[in-house]
Amino acid sequence: MADIVVERDIAAPPEVVFAMFTEPHLLVRWLGDTAELDPVPGGVFRFTLADQDACRGRYVELDPPHRLVFTWGWERAEAIPVPAGSTEVTVECTPTATGTHLRLTHCGLDGDAAALHEHGWDRFLTRLGAVLDGVDAGPDPWAEDPDDVVERMRRER
Amino acid sequence: MLRLVWNSERTSTDLAEHTGMSRPSASQHLRILRDADLVAVRVDGNRRWYRADRDRLARVRALVAGFWDDRLDALQAAAEQETHRRG
């Protein structure tokens, strides 16, 4: 299944963009209200939102200021139906003439068999109905066959 | 499992074989996916055919993509402010 890729060109050096993901006082300026971060492989990546919902995962890989990988999910999936630690986010910071090109890739959202058993997707999937009922799908990003998408992404790399 | 029912309808026996899961755990997995409306079922005689509900799946993805899109706008503003502050 296709990963989610979001990109931005930011007028800030890679060191600052990278620190946005590793320093609690910087993380809370764009993601959440409180943060508990231990930026070493295996260390905690956790932040809370105003409604007390918390996102939790672990840092997997850190190569400052270029590349960072952490697992991601919600402790209670009321807002976004992805369980804690079940999916993986990769952040890549490439220097540009004006600052940094940031590329964020979120993979593992298909809730495959392994994730279902290891991370409790089942508990979260049962809540999907209520969560999804207010969401507009917009244009179908999965209209393409998932295997074609994977193949295309490989070629584009 | 979702990938297997992406483009074609399959039975739970067929899915168990393809995933290497036992039949009971394949059935349980399918029930969960069905409860979440991620998989649709068609009954044909005494066989049940399963396929992915792509519209529903597209909405999960749209939800998460929308989340990151908003958050990265905020990250961009914060990183640029921080850069100014550091001079």
gemmi code that builds the backbone of each chain (N, CA, C; Angstrom):
import gemmi

chains = {
    "A": [
        ("MET", (0.828, -1.201, 0.000), (0.000, 0.000, 0.000), (0.864, 1.252, 0.000)),
        ("ALA", (0.387, 2.287, -0.633), (1.204, 3.496, -0.785), (1.482, 4.152, 0.558)),
        ("ASP", (2.724, 4.559, 0.749), (3.079, 5.325, 1.938), (2.569, 6.752, 1.764)),
        ("ILE", (2.485, 7.457, 2.900), (2.160, 8.878, 2.834), (3.478, 9.640, 2.791)),
        ("VAL", (3.606, 10.536, 1.832), (4.822, 11.351, 1.740), (4.405, 12.811, 1.757)),
        ("VAL", (4.967, 13.589, 2.686), (4.680, 15.024, 2.746), (6.017, 15.757, 2.695)),
        ("GLU", (6.119, 16.775, 1.851), (7.392, 17.474, 1.684), (7.218, 18.979, 1.866)),
        ("ARG", (8.268, 19.634, 2.370), (8.260, 21.088, 2.539), (9.663, 21.623, 2.264)),
        ("ASP", (9.720, 22.839, 1.674), (10.996, 23.555, 1.588), (10.969, 24.612, 2.669)),
        ("ILE", (11.931, 24.524, 3.574), (11.902, 25.354, 4.782), (13.131, 26.257, 4.826)),
        ("ALA", (12.911, 27.528, 5.156), (14.023, 28.487, 5.236), (14.688, 28.382, 6.602)),
        ("ALA", (15.266, 27.235, 6.866), (15.964, 26.975, 8.135), (16.993, 25.885, 7.845)),
        ("PRO", (18.142, 25.913, 8.529), (19.153, 24.891, 8.258), (18.704, 23.503, 8.737)),
        ("PRO", (19.265, 22.441, 8.163), (18.874, 21.080, 8.558), (19.003, 20.841, 10.060)),
        ("GLU", (19.974, 21.461, 10.713), (20.157, 21.273, 12.167), (18.907, 21.705, 12.935)),
        ("VAL", (18.322, 22.828, 12.513), (17.120, 23.337, 13.202), (15.916, 22.441, 12.889)),
        ("VAL", (15.770, 22.063, 11.619), (14.628, 21.216, 11.235), (14.716, 19.872, 11.965)),
        ("PHE", (15.905, 19.318, 12.019), (16.112, 18.037, 12.699), (15.755, 18.160, 14.192)),
        ("ALA", (16.205, 19.266, 14.795), (15.953, 19.470, 16.233), (14.466, 19.577, 16.556)),
        ("MET", (13.661, 19.941, 15.544), (12.210, 20.020, 15.739), (11.630, 18.659, 16.132)),
        ("PHE", (12.352, 17.597, 15.814), (11.892, 16.234, 16.101), (12.568, 15.613, 17.331)),
        ("THR", (13.549, 16.324, 17.900), (14.308, 15.701, 18.991), (14.335, 16.512, 20.277)),
        ("GLU", (14.010, 17.817, 20.203), (14.026, 18.647, 21.416), (12.598, 18.967, 21.836)),
        ("PRO", (12.234, 18.578, 23.064), (10.844, 18.747, 23.502), (10.317, 20.178, 23.352)),
        ("HIS", (11.132, 21.186, 23.737), (10.600, 22.554, 23.674), (10.356, 23.003, 22.235)),
        ("LEU", (11.047, 22.378, 21.267), (10.810, 22.698, 19.849), (9.674, 21.852, 19.279)),
        ("LEU", (9.602, 20.598, 19.691), (8.530, 19.724, 19.196), (7.153, 20.292, 19.543)),
        ("VAL", (7.018, 20.801, 20.775), (5.686, 21.280, 21.191), (5.264, 22.556, 20.462)),
        ("ARG", (6.186, 23.151, 19.734), (5.787, 24.339, 18.964), (5.048, 23.963, 17.688)),
        ("TRP", (5.091, 22.692, 17.316), (4.344, 22.322, 16.102), (3.541, 21.029, 16.255)),
        ("LEU", (3.841, 20.284, 17.303), (3.186, 18.981, 17.443), (2.920, 18.717, 18.923)),
        ("GLY", (1.693, 18.937, 19.350), (1.362, 18.568, 20.733), (1.637, 19.637, 21.769)),
        ("ASP", (1.251, 19.347, 23.007), (1.364, 20.299, 24.113), (2.495, 19.962, 25.060)),
        ("THR", (2.701, 18.677, 25.295), (3.840, 18.264, 26.118), (4.563, 17.167, 25.353)),
        ("ALA", (5.863, 17.050, 25.606), (6.626, 16.035, 24.883), (7.633, 15.372, 25.809)),
        ("GLU", (7.808, 14.076, 25.592), (8.803, 13.307, 26.320), (9.643, 12.640, 25.239)),
        ("LEU", (10.881, 13.120, 25.078), (11.703, 12.632, 23.977), (13.053, 12.159, 24.492)),
        ("ASP", (13.455, 10.997, 24.065), (14.769, 10.467, 24.411), (15.423, 10.048, 23.084)),
        ("PRO", (16.054, 11.042, 22.412), (16.496, 10.807, 21.033), (17.740, 9.929, 20.888)),
        ("VAL", (17.581, 8.685, 21.281), (18.601, 7.653, 21.040), (17.842, 6.457, 20.476)),
        ("PRO", (18.519, 5.570, 19.722), (17.786, 4.410, 19.198), (17.129, 3.627, 20.336)),
        ("GLY", (15.850, 3.374, 20.225), (15.109, 2.678, 21.274), (14.495, 3.614, 22.302)),
        ("GLY", (14.861, 4.901, 22.237), (14.355, 5.875, 23.208), (12.921, 6.298, 22.918)),
        ("VAL", (12.272, 6.824, 23.948), (10.846, 7.189, 23.841), (10.611, 8.415, 22.963)),
        ("PHE", (9.565, 8.333, 22.158), (9.063, 9.472, 21.388), (7.585, 9.588, 21.750)),
        ("ARG", (7.246, 10.589, 22.580), (5.850, 10.669, 23.020), (5.443, 12.130, 23.162)),
        ("PHE", (4.245, 12.444, 22.700), (3.712, 13.785, 22.936), (2.224, 13.686, 23.208)),
        ("THR", (1.691, 14.698, 23.894), (0.256, 14.699, 24.187), (-0.399, 15.886, 23.512)),
        ("LEU", (-1.690, 15.765, 23.257), (-2.460, 16.854, 22.687), (-3.341, 17.457, 23.779)),
        ("ALA", (-3.960, 18.596, 23.452), (-4.795, 19.319, 24.423), (-5.868, 18.421, 25.039)),
        ("ASP", (-6.391, 17.503, 24.261), (-7.462, 16.649, 24.766), (-6.910, 15.429, 25.515)),
        ("GLN", (-5.614, 15.476, 25.820), (-4.969, 14.409, 26.589), (-4.689, 13.145, 25.791)),
        ("ASP", (-5.027, 13.161, 24.517), (-4.682, 12.006, 23.704), (-3.169, 12.024, 23.517)),
        ("ALA", (-2.557, 10.869, 23.504), (-1.104, 10.818, 23.407), (-0.657, 9.966, 22.229)),
        ("CYS", (0.416, 10.433, 21.593), (1.044, 9.671, 20.523), (2.333, 9.091, 21.081)),
        ("ARG", (2.547, 7.821, 20.843), (3.719, 7.175, 21.425), (4.418, 6.291, 20.406)),
        ("GLY", (5.733, 6.316, 20.478), (6.532, 5.441, 19.639), (7.949, 5.428, 20.181)),
        ("ARG", (8.885, 4.944, 19.380), (10.295, 4.929, 19.786), (11.149, 5.383, 18.627)),
        ("TYR", (12.253, 6.030, 18.978), (13.212, 6.360, 17.932), (13.852, 5.061, 17.468)),
        ("VAL", (14.012, 4.937, 16.166), (14.604, 3.729, 15.608), (16.009, 4.032, 15.103)),
        ("GLU", (16.144, 5.176, 14.451), (17.396, 5.504, 13.785), (17.590, 7.012, 13.839)),
        ("LEU", (18.815, 7.461, 14.196), (19.097, 8.904, 14.205), (20.439, 9.161, 13.542)),
        ("ASP", (20.415, 10.014, 12.534), (21.637, 10.405, 11.856), (21.579, 11.921, 11.675)),
        ("PRO", (21.834, 12.672, 12.777), (21.655, 14.122, 12.726), (22.668, 14.787, 11.786)),
        ("PRO", (22.283, 15.806, 11.038), (20.918, 16.337, 10.905), (20.241, 15.852, 9.630)),
        ("HIS", (20.556, 14.638, 9.204), (20.068, 14.188, 7.901), (18.814, 13.326, 7.945)),
        ("ARG", (18.825, 12.351, 8.851), (17.790, 11.324, 8.759), (17.381, 10.833, 10.147)),
        ("LEU", (16.103, 10.574, 10.276), (15.536, 10.195, 11.561), (14.360, 9.258, 11.311)),
        ("VAL", (14.299, 8.171, 12.073), (13.175, 7.240, 11.928), (12.584, 6.997, 13.314)),
        ("PHE", (11.264, 7.071, 13.420), (10.613, 6.723, 14.691), (9.303, 6.002, 14.415)),
        ("THR", (8.880, 5.199, 15.395), (7.580, 4.542, 15.259), (6.531, 5.482, 15.834)),
        ("TRP", (5.280, 5.272, 15.446), (4.255, 6.280, 15.671), (2.875, 5.650, 15.811)),
        ("GLY", (2.095, 6.176, 16.724), (0.698, 5.743, 16.848), (0.086, 6.376, 18.086)),
        ("TRP", (-1.235, 6.239, 18.221), (-1.953, 6.873, 19.325), (-2.239, 5.869, 20.427)),
        ("GLU", (-2.120, 6.343, 21.688), (-2.426, 5.446, 22.804), (-3.919, 5.130, 22.830)),
        ("ARG", (-4.740, 6.144, 22.568), (-6.175, 5.903, 22.385), (-6.467, 6.405, 20.985)),
        ("ALA", (-7.035, 5.561, 20.149), (-7.192, 5.985, 18.761), (-8.525, 6.684, 18.507)),
        ("GLU", (-8.840, 7.694, 19.312), (-10.103, 8.402, 19.096), (-9.966, 9.338, 17.899)),
        ("ALA", (-8.818, 9.977, 17.800), (-8.648, 10.991, 16.765), (-8.192, 10.373, 15.452)),
        ("ILE", (-7.160, 9.581, 15.535), (-6.616, 8.948, 14.336), (-6.427, 7.467, 14.641)),
        ("PRO", (-7.054, 6.622, 13.856), (-7.089, 5.197, 14.198), (-5.806, 4.444, 13.869)),
        ("VAL", (-4.729, 4.806, 14.542), (-3.456, 4.119, 14.368), (-2.888, 3.841, 15.758)),
        ("PRO", (-2.744, 2.584, 16.152), (-2.298, 2.287, 17.513), (-0.830, 2.614, 17.766)),
        ("ALA", (-0.520, 2.900, 19.049), (0.823, 3.304, 19.459), (1.906, 2.388, 18.908)),
        ("GLY", (2.930, 2.994, 18.327), (4.103, 2.245, 17.897), (3.909, 1.337, 16.699)),
        ("SER", (2.749, 1.403, 16.039), (2.467, 0.408, 15.008), (2.941, 0.806, 13.611)),
        ("THR", (3.223, 2.084, 13.410), (3.623, 2.515, 12.069), (4.959, 3.243, 12.168)),
        ("GLU", (5.572, 3.525, 11.052), (6.912, 4.099, 11.086), (6.985, 5.377, 10.257)),
        ("VAL", (7.663, 6.382, 10.831), (7.823, 7.661, 10.155), (9.307, 7.890, 9.902)),
        ("THR", (9.650, 8.230, 8.663), (11.033, 8.552, 8.310), (11.100, 10.013, 7.917)),
        ("VAL", (12.062, 10.736, 8.504), (12.242, 12.151, 8.211), (13.599, 12.304, 7.540)),
        ("GLU", (13.617, 12.953, 6.377), (14.884, 13.193, 5.690), (15.048, 14.693, 5.469)),
        ("CYS", (16.202, 15.226, 5.884), (16.485, 16.650, 5.738), (17.643, 16.821, 4.754)),
        ("THR", (17.359, 17.441, 3.626), (18.400, 17.656, 2.614), (18.699, 19.144, 2.533)),
        ("PRO", (19.994, 19.545, 2.658), (20.303, 20.975, 2.566), (20.003, 21.513, 1.168)),
        ("THR", (19.496, 22.733, 1.104), (19.233, 23.396, -0.177), (19.871, 24.789, -0.106)),
        ("ALA", (19.816, 25.532, -1.234), (20.392, 26.886, -1.266), (19.708, 27.788, -0.246)),
        ("THR", (18.426, 27.549, 0.006), (17.673, 28.438, 0.889), (17.401, 27.836, 2.263)),
        ("GLY", (17.836, 26.625, 2.508), (17.568, 26.019, 3.808), (17.547, 24.511, 3.741)),
        ("THR", (16.352, 23.956, 3.895), (16.232, 22.500, 3.998), (15.032, 21.992, 3.213)),
        ("HIS", (15.240, 20.899, 2.508), (14.091, 20.195, 1.945), (13.748, 19.063, 2.908)),
        ("LEU", (12.544, 19.112, 3.457), (12.097, 18.105, 4.418), (11.166, 17.127, 3.714)),
        ("ARG", (11.460, 15.857, 3.897), (10.581, 14.831, 3.324), (10.182, 13.887, 4.450)),
        ("LEU", (8.907, 13.778, 4.715), (8.402, 12.906, 5.776), (7.606, 11.761, 5.142)),
        ("THR", (7.991, 10.546, 5.443), (7.323, 9.369, 4.880), (6.709, 8.562, 6.015)),
        ("HIS", (5.435, 8.287, 5.910), (4.740, 7.514, 6.949), (4.324, 6.181, 6.335)),
        ("CYS", (4.883, 5.100, 6.834), (4.534, 3.804, 6.249), (3.986, 2.840, 7.306)),
        ("GLY", (3.369, 1.773, 6.837), (2.824, 0.756, 7.737), (1.366, 0.964, 8.080)),
        ("LEU", (0.701, 1.874, 7.348), (-0.694, 2.191, 7.676), (-1.705, 1.162, 7.190)),
        ("ASP", (-1.222, 0.142, 6.520), (-2.180, -0.825, 5.987), (-2.616, -1.867, 7.017)),
        ("GLY", (-2.041, -1.811, 8.226), (-2.496, -2.727, 9.263), (-2.418, -4.174, 8.817)),
        ("ASP", (-1.271, -4.575, 8.325), (-1.167, -5.939, 7.812), (-1.155, -6.958, 8.957)),
        ("ALA", (-1.054, -8.213, 8.616), (-1.217, -9.265, 9.621), (-0.235, -9.121, 10.780)),
        ("ALA", (1.029, -8.839, 10.473), (2.040, -8.750, 11.529), (1.702, -7.632, 12.501)),
        ("ALA", (1.396, -6.452, 11.948), (1.104, -5.309, 12.809), (-0.157, -5.561, 13.629)),
        ("LEU", (-1.103, -6.205, 13.003), (-2.366, -6.487, 13.683), (-2.130, -7.277, 14.961)),
        ("HIS", (-1.278, -8.260, 14.874), (-1.043, -9.105, 16.036), (-0.077, -8.477, 17.026)),
        ("GLU", (0.956, -7.814, 16.506), (1.980, -7.293, 17.404), (1.541, -6.047, 18.147)),
        ("HIS", (0.752, -5.221, 17.517), (0.514, -3.909, 18.101), (-0.933, -3.639, 18.464)),
        ("GLY", (-1.774, -4.628, 18.329), (-3.148, -4.409, 18.755), (-3.970, -3.571, 17.796)),
        ("TRP", (-3.671, -3.676, 16.516), (-4.499, -2.982, 15.532), (-5.960, -3.375, 15.694)),
        ("ASP", (-6.185, -4.616, 16.064), (-7.574, -5.081, 16.124), (-8.434, -4.208, 17.038)),
        ("ARG", (-7.876, -3.871, 18.212), (-8.654, -3.049, 19.138), (-8.997, -1.705, 18.493)),
        ("PHE", (-8.037, -1.210, 17.713), (-8.228, 0.108, 17.136), (-9.125, 0.076, 15.911)),
        ("LEU", (-9.014, -0.983, 15.155), (-9.832, -1.078, 13.948), (-11.313, -1.101, 14.280)),
        ("THR", (-11.633, -1.678, 15.424), (-13.047, -1.746, 15.773), (-13.620, -0.352, 16.032)),
        ("ARG", (-12.766, 0.621, 16.254), (-13.250, 1.981, 16.503), (-13.318, 2.816, 15.233)),
        ("LEU", (-12.820, 2.243, 14.155), (-12.716, 3.026, 12.927), (-14.024, 3.642, 12.477)),
        ("GLY", (-15.080, 2.861, 12.548), (-16.364, 3.326, 12.055), (-16.697, 4.734, 12.503)),
        ("ALA", (-16.709, 4.956, 13.802), (-17.080, 6.246, 14.364), (-16.116, 7.338, 13.911)),
        ("VAL", (-14.843, 7.010, 13.902), (-13.844, 8.013, 13.555), (-13.999, 8.442, 12.104)),
        ("LEU", (-14.237, 7.466, 11.244), (-14.248, 7.767, 9.818), (-15.519, 8.442, 9.355)),
        ("ASP", (-16.582, 8.296, 10.104), (-17.844, 8.789, 9.600), (-17.862, 10.284, 9.332)),
        ("GLY", (-17.003, 11.061, 9.942), (-17.027, 12.484, 9.605), (-15.967, 12.910, 8.605)),
        ("VAL", (-15.238, 11.961, 8.037), (-14.076, 12.333, 7.231), (-14.343, 12.243, 5.738)),
        ("ASP", (-14.017, 13.329, 5.040), (-14.158, 13.340, 3.593), (-12.912, 12.716, 2.968)),
        ("ALA", (-13.114, 11.702, 2.152), (-11.969, 11.006, 1.565), (-11.250, 11.838, 0.518)),
        ("GLY", (-11.952, 12.783, -0.129), (-11.331, 13.542, -1.214), (-11.034, 12.611, -2.375)),
        ("PRO", (-10.162, 13.051, -3.261), (-9.836, 12.168, -4.387), (-9.181, 10.888, -3.878)),
        ("ASP", (-9.505, 9.776, -4.471), (-9.006, 8.497, -3.980), (-7.514, 8.327, -4.268)),
        ("PRO", (-6.667, 8.453, -3.211), (-5.226, 8.358, -3.453), (-4.795, 6.916, -3.680)),
        ("TRP", (-5.703, 5.991, -3.429), (-5.364, 4.580, -3.588), (-5.993, 3.993, -4.837)),
        ("ALA", (-6.347, 4.874, -5.766), (-6.983, 4.379, -6.975), (-6.017, 3.469, -7.734)),
        ("GLU", (-4.752, 3.786, -7.582), (-3.713, 2.987, -8.226), (-3.557, 1.659, -7.493)),
        ("ASP", (-3.189, 0.630, -8.204), (-2.911, -0.649, -7.566), (-1.707, -0.480, -6.643)),
        ("PRO", (-1.779, -0.982, -5.395), (-0.686, -0.767, -4.447), (0.654, -1.315, -4.932)),
        ("ASP", (0.617, -2.412, -5.641), (1.874, -2.966, -6.130), (2.498, -2.064, -7.197)),
        ("ASP", (1.641, -1.414, -7.990), (2.149, -0.466, -8.982), (2.795, 0.724, -8.285)),
        ("VAL", (2.177, 1.158, -7.171), (2.709, 2.313, -6.442), (4.091, 1.982, -5.900)),
        ("VAL", (4.220, 0.805, -5.302), (5.506, 0.385, -4.744), (6.554, 0.350, -5.856)),
        ("GLU", (6.153, -0.191, -6.994), (7.068, -0.299, -8.137), (7.489, 1.094, -8.619)),
        ("ARG", (6.504, 1.987, -8.687), (6.787, 3.349, -9.147), (7.732, 4.058, -8.177)),
        ("MET", (7.492, 3.845, -6.851), (8.340, 4.497, -5.855), (9.767, 3.985, -5.958)),
        ("ARG", (9.906, 2.712, -6.234), (11.244, 2.141, -6.392), (11.969, 2.799, -7.554)),
        ("ARG", (11.223, 2.952, -8.662), (11.835, 3.544, -9.859), (12.224, 4.990, -9.595)),
        ("GLU", (11.393, 5.703, -8.824), (11.636, 7.128, -8.589), (12.796, 7.367, -7.652)),
        ("ARG", (13.185, 6.373, -6.910), (14.265, 6.532, -5.946), (15.617, 6.705, -6.612)),
    ],
    "B": [
        ("MET", (-2.806, -8.980, 4.264), (-4.103, -9.551, 3.918), (-4.935, -8.588, 3.069)),
        ("LEU", (-4.866, -7.287, 3.445), (-5.617, -6.314, 2.649), (-5.123, -6.292, 1.206)),
        ("ARG", (-3.813, -6.456, 1.069), (-3.227, -6.439, -0.264), (-3.783, -7.585, -1.120)),
        ("LEU", (-3.995, -8.726, -0.490), (-4.496, -9.891, -1.221), (-5.924, -9.703, -1.720)),
        ("VAL", (-6.689, -8.889, -0.990), (-8.078, -8.688, -1.414), (-8.257, -7.340, -2.105)),
        ("TRP", (-7.136, -6.765, -2.502), (-7.173, -5.428, -3.118), (-7.886, -5.451, -4.465)),
        ("ASN", (-7.463, -6.351, -5.316), (-7.998, -6.388, -6.674), (-8.869, -7.594, -6.957)),
        ("SER", (-8.917, -8.515, -5.999), (-9.719, -9.695, -6.290), (-10.458, -10.159, -5.051)),
        ("GLU", (-11.578, -10.799, -5.274), (-12.328, -11.391, -4.181), (-11.688, -12.727, -3.836)),
        ("ARG", (-11.618, -13.010, -2.551), (-11.065, -14.301, -2.131), (-11.897, -14.872, -0.983)),
        ("THR", (-11.757, -16.163, -0.789), (-12.418, -16.795, 0.351), (-11.430, -16.839, 1.513)),
        ("SER", (-11.919, -17.112, 2.728), (-11.023, -17.141, 3.887), (-10.022, -18.297, 3.782)),
        ("THR", (-10.445, -19.407, 3.171), (-9.532, -20.544, 2.989), (-8.374, -20.137, 2.089)),
        ("ASP", (-8.718, -19.483, 1.006), (-7.744, -18.990, 0.048), (-6.770, -18.019, 0.741)),
        ("LEU", (-7.324, -17.123, 1.570), (-6.490, -16.135, 2.269), (-5.562, -16.799, 3.282)),
        ("ALA", (-6.073, -17.824, 3.974), (-5.239, -18.537, 4.939), (-4.047, -19.151, 4.221)),
        ("GLU", (-4.311, -19.749, 3.064), (-3.223, -20.364, 2.301), (-2.187, -19.339, 1.873)),
        ("HIS", (-2.652, -18.198, 1.361), (-1.733, -17.190, 0.846), (-0.938, -16.482, 1.946)),
        ("THR", (-1.520, -16.334, 3.132), (-0.818, -15.612, 4.194), (-0.015, -16.558, 5.086)),
        ("GLY", (-0.274, -17.840, 4.979), (0.402, -18.789, 5.857), (-0.183, -18.773, 7.262)),
        ("MET", (-1.341, -18.130, 7.432), (-1.999, -18.121, 8.744), (-2.850, -19.393, 8.861)),
        ("SER", (-3.181, -19.751, 10.091), (-4.105, -20.871, 10.260), (-5.495, -20.373, 9.842)),
        ("ARG", (-6.395, -21.301, 9.526), (-7.739, -20.865, 9.114), (-8.460, -20.070, 10.205)),
        ("PRO", (-8.398, -20.531, 11.480), (-9.082, -19.746, 12.515), (-8.518, -18.325, 12.632)),
        ("SER", (-7.189, -18.178, 12.543), (-6.672, -16.819, 12.724), (-6.939, -15.962, 11.488)),
        ("ALA", (-6.983, -16.592, 10.296), (-7.362, -15.830, 9.104), (-8.809, -15.356, 9.227)),
        ("SER", (-9.669, -16.226, 9.731), (-11.081, -15.855, 9.898), (-11.240, -14.738, 10.907)),
        ("GLN", (-10.468, -14.833, 11.994), (-10.552, -13.805, 13.039), (-10.074, -12.465, 12.483)),
        ("HIS", (-8.980, -12.520, 11.737), (-8.429, -11.319, 11.120), (-9.464, -10.681, 10.184)),
        ("LEU", (-10.113, -11.508, 9.395), (-11.131, -11.010, 8.468), (-12.318, -10.391, 9.207)),
        ("ARG", (-12.670, -11.001, 10.328), (-13.801, -10.472, 11.085), (-13.486, -9.058, 11.582)),
        ("ILE", (-12.239, -8.877, 12.057), (-11.824, -7.565, 12.547), (-11.856, -6.538, 11.409)),
        ("LEU", (-11.316, -6.926, 10.278), (-11.305, -6.019, 9.135), (-12.728, -5.695, 8.677)),
        ("ARG", (-13.603, -6.697, 8.785), (-14.994, -6.501, 8.382), (-15.719, -5.595, 9.364)),
        ("ASP", (-15.468, -5.800, 10.672), (-16.094, -4.948, 11.687), (-15.710, -3.495, 11.476)),
        ("ALA", (-14.495, -3.282, 10.995), (-14.026, -1.924, 10.761), (-14.426, -1.423, 9.370)),
        ("ASP", (-15.182, -2.236, 8.650), (-15.611, -1.892, 7.293), (-14.447, -1.674, 6.340)),
        ("LEU", (-13.325, -2.284, 6.629), (-12.191, -2.165, 5.708), (-12.278, -3.233, 4.622)),
        ("VAL", (-13.054, -4.260, 4.919), (-13.239, -5.347, 3.966), (-14.739, -5.603, 3.818)),
        ("ALA", (-15.175, -5.790, 2.578), (-16.581, -6.087, 2.318), (-16.718, -7.575, 2.007)),
        ("VAL", (-17.892, -8.105, 2.290), (-18.112, -9.529, 2.057), (-19.324, -9.730, 1.147)),
        ("ARG", (-19.238, -10.721, 0.269), (-20.357, -11.081, -0.609), (-20.634, -12.562, -0.386)),
        ("VAL", (-21.904, -12.869, -0.104), (-22.264, -14.264, 0.138), (-22.802, -14.861, -1.148)),
        ("ASP", (-22.229, -16.026, -1.513), (-22.637, -16.698, -2.744), (-22.840, -18.169, -2.387)),
        ("GLY", (-24.098, -18.547, -2.194), (-24.373, -19.912, -1.740), (-23.782, -20.084, -0.351)),
        ("ASN", (-22.942, -21.101, -0.169), (-22.338, -21.272, 1.158), (-20.887, -20.739, 1.188)),
        ("ARG", (-20.518, -19.950, 0.187), (-19.178, -19.359, 0.188), (-19.266, -17.865, 0.475)),
        ("ARG", (-18.257, -17.387, 1.165), (-18.194, -15.954, 1.442), (-16.946, -15.394, 0.765)),
        ("TRP", (-17.161, -14.383, -0.052), (-16.057, -13.762, -0.792), (-15.723, -12.408, -0.174)),
        ("TYR", (-14.435, -12.178, 0.048), (-14.001, -10.935, 0.684), (-13.226, -10.065, -0.295)),
        ("ARG", (-13.415, -8.740, -0.169), (-12.580, -7.809, -0.943), (-12.402, -6.509, -0.145)),
        ("ALA", (-11.350, -5.758, -0.461), (-11.056, -4.522, 0.257), (-12.095, -3.453, -0.061)),
        ("ASP", (-12.499, -2.674, 0.947), (-13.372, -1.534, 0.730), (-12.463, -0.321, 0.551)),
        ("ARG", (-12.154, -0.023, -0.689), (-11.134, 0.996, -0.961), (-11.538, 2.395, -0.517)),
        ("ASP", (-12.833, 2.688, -0.565), (-13.266, 4.028, -0.181), (-12.959, 4.274, 1.296)),
        ("ARG", (-13.256, 3.248, 2.090), (-13.013, 3.326, 3.524), (-11.506, 3.469, 3.791)),
        ("LEU", (-10.726, 2.677, 3.109), (-9.279, 2.714, 3.283), (-8.708, 4.065, 2.869)),
        ("ALA", (-9.279, 4.621, 1.809), (-8.806, 5.923, 1.347), (-9.021, 6.968, 2.432)),
        ("ARG", (-10.101, 6.791, 3.209), (-10.382, 7.771, 4.258), (-9.398, 7.685, 5.416)),
        ("VAL", (-8.947, 6.479, 5.754), (-7.922, 6.354, 6.808), (-6.670, 7.099, 6.366)),
        ("ARG", (-6.323, 6.860, 5.107), (-5.111, 7.460, 4.595), (-5.263, 8.993, 4.532)),
        ("ALA", (-6.425, 9.454, 4.096), (-6.662, 10.894, 3.986), (-6.554, 11.560, 5.359)),
        ("LEU", (-7.045, 10.846, 6.373), (-7.007, 11.371, 7.742), (-5.563, 11.585, 8.200)),
        ("VAL", (-4.726, 10.601, 7.982), (-3.331, 10.693, 8.424), (-2.550, 11.690, 7.553)),
        ("ALA", (-2.805, 11.672, 6.249), (-2.113, 12.609, 5.351), (-2.473, 14.049, 5.720)),
        ("GLY", (-3.741, 14.271, 6.033), (-4.197, 15.608, 6.424), (-3.550, 16.060, 7.724)),
        ("PHE", (-3.388, 15.130, 8.638), (-2.728, 15.417, 9.914), (-1.306, 15.934, 9.666)),
        ("TRP", (-0.526, 15.194, 8.879), (0.870, 15.603, 8.636), (0.957, 16.894, 7.839)),
        ("ASP", (0.037, 17.079, 6.921), (0.051, 18.295, 6.118), (-0.107, 19.527, 7.021)),
        ("ASP", (-1.057, 19.454, 7.934), (-1.267, 20.558, 8.895), (-0.057, 20.748, 9.789)),
        ("ARG", (0.422, 19.632, 10.331), (1.524, 19.714, 11.301), (2.798, 20.253, 10.655)),
        ("LEU", (3.066, 19.844, 9.406), (4.300, 20.316, 8.771), (4.221, 21.802, 8.405)),
        ("ASP", (3.013, 22.323, 8.180), (2.884, 23.781, 8.020), (3.337, 24.451, 9.316)),
        ("ALA", (2.908, 23.903, 10.438), (3.283, 24.463, 11.749), (4.775, 24.284, 12.003)),
        ("LEU", (5.322, 23.140, 11.602), (6.765, 22.904, 11.787), (7.565, 23.922, 10.984)),
        ("GLN", (7.132, 24.157, 9.751), (7.845, 25.102, 8.891), (7.890, 26.481, 9.556)),
        ("ALA", (6.752, 26.951, 10.035), (6.697, 28.263, 10.684), (7.599, 28.282, 11.916)),
        ("ALA", (7.554, 27.231, 12.718), (8.352, 27.185, 13.962), (9.843, 27.122, 13.650)),
        ("ALA", (10.237, 26.351, 12.644), (11.655, 26.221, 12.307), (12.201, 27.536, 11.763)),
        ("GLU", (11.366, 28.249, 10.990), (11.818, 29.515, 10.423), (11.938, 30.583, 11.509)),
        ("GLN", (10.993, 30.574, 12.450), (11.063, 31.496, 13.612), (12.307, 31.229, 14.432)),
        ("GLU", (12.556, 29.951, 14.677), (13.700, 29.563, 15.493), (15.008, 29.995, 14.818)),
        ("THR", (15.050, 29.893, 13.513), (16.240, 30.297, 12.757), (16.471, 31.803, 12.893)),
        ("HIS", (15.385, 32.579, 12.810), (15.487, 34.033, 13.003), (15.998, 34.355, 14.393)),
        ("ARG", (15.440, 33.637, 15.377), (15.781, 33.889, 16.772), (17.284, 33.644, 17.014)),
        ("ARG", (17.781, 32.568, 16.391), (19.197, 32.231, 16.585), (20.097, 33.203, 15.806)),
        ("GLY", (19.470, 33.922, 14.833), (20.202, 34.901, 14.032), (21.215, 34.219, 13.146)),
    ],
}
model = gemmi.Model(1)
for chain_id, residues in chains.items():
    chain = gemmi.Chain(chain_id)
    for i, (resn, *xyz) in enumerate(residues, 1):
        res = gemmi.Residue()
        res.name, res.seqid = resn, gemmi.SeqId(i, " ")
        for name, pos in zip(("N", "CA", "C"), xyz):
            atom = gemmi.Atom()
            atom.name, atom.element = name, gemmi.Element(name[0])
            atom.pos, atom.b_iso = gemmi.Position(*pos), 0.0
            res.add_atom(atom)
        chain.add_residue(res)
    model.add_chain(chain)
structure = gemmi.Structure()
structure.add_model(model)
structure.setup_entities()
